[in-house]
Amino acid sequence: MNALTNSIIKTLAFAFIVTLLGTSSSFAGDGVSPMTIDGAKTVTTEEAKKLFDDGVLFIDTRKDKDWNAGRVSDAIHLNVKKDFSEQALLENMKKDEPAVIYCNGEKCMRSSKATKMAVGWGFTNIYYYRDGFPAWKKAGYPVE
C-alpha cells in the first residue's frame, strides 16, 4: 500500500467514525422531552398537586385513547395533534390565567410542544408538568 492509499483509508475511517458518533448522539436525545420550556414554569408532581388543590386548570394533551383510559380529575382534553389551538385555549381560560399542561411523562413530547405553543401565543401563566399523568397516578392523586 502506498502512502496516498493509506492516507485515503485513514481519512475515510475517520469520516465514518465521526458520522457514526454524530448519528448515535443525535438519536440519544430523541423522544425525551426538554427539562424546561422558555416562558413556562416546570413543576414537579407535588407542585402540580398544589396547583390542582388551588383549582388551576389542567390540560391533557395526550391521544384520545390515553385520555379515555384515565386522566387527572377535572382536566380538559386538547389533543395536541388535533384540538390544541389558541382559540381552544381561549375558550377555557384567559391569557393570564394559570394552566398546567401535561402528557405521558418525559418520553412524551406532546406537553412540551403544547407548552411552547401556548407561550408563543402569549399565555403568560403556563406550568409545564413534564412528569405527567404516570407520575400523577403513581402518587395516588385524583384521577378519573
N, C-alpha and C positions, 0 to 999 in steps of 0.2 A: 504494500500500500504506500502510495507516495504522500507527501506532506499535504498536498491540496485535498486529496480524498479524505485523509484523516481529519483535516480541519472541517470539511463539509459534514462529515459524520458527527463530529463533536457539536457543531452548530445545530444540526437537526435534532440531536439528542437533547440539547439544552432547550430548544424551542418546544419540543414535545413535553418535557418536564414542566416548563413554565405554563404551557397550555393546560396540562393535566392539573397542576396545582391551582391555577386560576379557576378552572371549571369546578373542582371539588369545593373550593372555598365559597364560590357563589351559590352552590347548592346547599351548603351548610346552613345558610340563613333563610332559605326558602321555607315558607309555611310557619314561621314563628313571628307572632305579632310584635310590634315595637313595644318597648317598655313604657314610653311616653308619647304623647301627641302634643305638638306645639299648640298652645291656646286652650288646652284642656287640662284638668287635674286627674292624674291617675289615682285610683282609690283601691285600697285593699278590701278584702271581704268584710272585715269588721267596720271599716269606714262606710262601705256600701250599705251595710245593715243600719248604721246610724242614720244615713240619708233616707233609707226606707222608713225607719221609725219616725222621721221628721216629715213624711208624706211626699218626698221627692218622687217625681215621675221616673219610672224605669222603662227603657225602650229595648225590646228584644229584637235583634237584627238577624236572627237565625232563619234557616229554612223552615218552611211550613211544617214539615214532618217533625222537626225538632221542637217547634213551638207546641204542636199538638201532643207531644209526648210529655211535656211538663215545662213549667216556666216560673219565674219569680211571680209571686202573687200580685195581682193588680197591674202587672206590666202591660204595656201596649205592644202590639206586634207590627213592626215595619221591616219586612224582609228587605235587606239592603239591596238585593238584586232585582226586586220587583216593585216595592212600595215606598222605599225611603226617598223622600224628596223634601225640599224646603217647604213646599205647600203642606205636605203631610205633617211635618213637624209643627208648622204654624197652626194647624187645626187642633193640636194637642197642647200647645204651650206658646208663651211669648218668648221673644229672642233673649230676654234677660232672666228668664226663669230657669231654675236648675233642672237638669235631667241626667240620669245615669244610663249610659249606653253599654250594652253587654252582648256577648255571643257565647260560644262554647269554649272559652279559655284561650290560653296562649298560642295554641296551634290553629286558632280560628282567626281569620283576617277581617271578618265582617265588622266587628265593633271598631277596629282601628280605622277602617275605611269610612264607616258612618261618622265617627267622631271627627275625622279630618274634614268631611263634607260639611257637617254641622258648623264647625268652627269657620270654615270658608264662607258659609252663608251668613255669618255674623252672629251666631248664637254664642253668648258670652259666659254661660254658666254650665258648661258641659263637663261631666265626670266620666272618665274612661275607666270602665271596670274590666280590666284585662283578664282577670282570672275567671270571670263569667259564671254561667249557670252551674257548671260542675262543682266549682268551689262553694257556691252559694248552697247548693243542695247538700254537699258533704258536711257543711257547717250546721245543717239541720234548720236552716232558716225557712220562712214560709214559701211554699210552692203550691201550685195548683196544676 
